[in-house]
Amino acid sequence: MLKLYELSGKNDLRFSPPCWIVKICLIDKQINFETEPIKFSEKHKIEFSDQQLVPILKHQNGFVCDSWNIINWLDKNYNNKKIFLNFTSKNFSKFLYLWTSRQLLPILFKIIAHEIPNVLEGDDLDYFIRTRENRIKGPITKFTPKISENIKEFRKLINPIRKIIEIDGFISGKKPGVEDYIFFGNFRWVYSCSCCNLLEINDPIYTWYKNILKLTNL
Ligand SMILES: N[C@@H](CCC(=O)N[C@@H](CS)C(=O)NCC(=O)O)C(=O)O
């Protein structure tokens, strides 16, 4: 069976955006898998992969790292599941993946960075604060004075997706698909780690998020 190595926090909370991209894909496409929780401080468990990040998907013949590579691997190896409907869907998904990882996640990080330590414990807490403070060259609370500004910017940035969701309910159309899985990772992360008011409750994207949660029984 496929094994998904995914980030785990306090009380086994699974909160990593790229891990969620893969997990929601496996769930919605009804592909059997089991998960292996990996804490920040448990790098020894993923030594076999010769790198330090999750998600990793272990399969019969080896393993694949990186959510985008995993989605592509699933597309190739589960032909009947139609992950990418066609070349256009693959290209748009790649756009969403790059936009998410390079532009949306950094803004979301600024909104929730100070709350992420609440979902961690023990060595993970020290590891997270040390590595992230090194990365942002300042305290984890560095961005808190601009939270409302960043929320406002984020809501505006995702307006094109809002317009698409307003048409049929999902980015992929009348049913969720890979484009939705990629966009979903952003929100699952925020709502797992933070109490912030990221979306208004009457925002179509908020309804979309709740619908994906419902559809997959999460
Ligand atoms: N480009 C990768 C990003 C993977 C990644 O950054 N994973 C984070 C979790 S969100 C991680 O494993 N971090 C471990 C660490 O910081 O030590 C993907 O899409 O899968």
The ligand as a MOL file (V3000), in Angstrom:
LIG
                    3D

  0  0  0     0  0            999 V3000
M  V30 BEGIN CTAB
M  V30 COUNTS 20 19 0 0 0
M  V30 BEGIN ATOM
M  V30 1 N 8.2170 21.9540 -2.4920 0
M  V30 2 C 7.8670 21.0320 -1.4610 0
M  V30 3 C 7.8740 21.7150 -0.1220 0
M  V30 4 C 7.9940 20.7250 1.0270 0
M  V30 5 C 8.1310 21.4110 2.3780 0
M  V30 6 O 8.5810 22.5770 2.4580 0
M  V30 7 N 7.7700 20.7000 3.4410 0
M  V30 8 C 7.8550 21.2310 4.7880 0
M  V30 9 C 6.5310 21.0570 5.4820 0
M  V30 10 S 5.3840 22.2380 4.8860 0
M  V30 11 C 8.8480 20.4070 5.6010 0
M  V30 12 O 8.9580 19.2090 5.4130 0
M  V30 13 N 9.5710 21.0580 6.5010 0
M  V30 14 C 10.4940 20.3740 7.3460 0
M  V30 15 C 11.4710 21.3130 7.9700 0
M  V30 16 O 11.3310 22.5250 7.8400 0
M  V30 17 O 12.3820 20.7960 8.6130 0
M  V30 18 C 6.5210 20.3580 -1.7790 0
M  V30 19 O 5.7070 20.9280 -2.5220 0
M  V30 20 O 6.2890 19.2460 -1.3030 0
M  V30 END ATOM
M  V30 BEGIN BOND
M  V30 1 1 1 2
M  V30 2 1 2 3
M  V30 3 1 2 18
M  V30 4 1 3 4
M  V30 5 1 4 5
M  V30 6 2 5 6
M  V30 7 1 5 7
M  V30 8 1 7 8
M  V30 9 1 8 9
M  V30 10 1 8 11
M  V30 11 1 9 10
M  V30 12 2 11 12
M  V30 13 1 11 13
M  V30 14 1 13 14
M  V30 15 1 14 15
M  V30 16 2 15 16
M  V30 17 1 15 17
M  V30 18 2 18 19
M  V30 19 1 18 20
M  V30 END BOND
M  V30 END CTAB
M  END
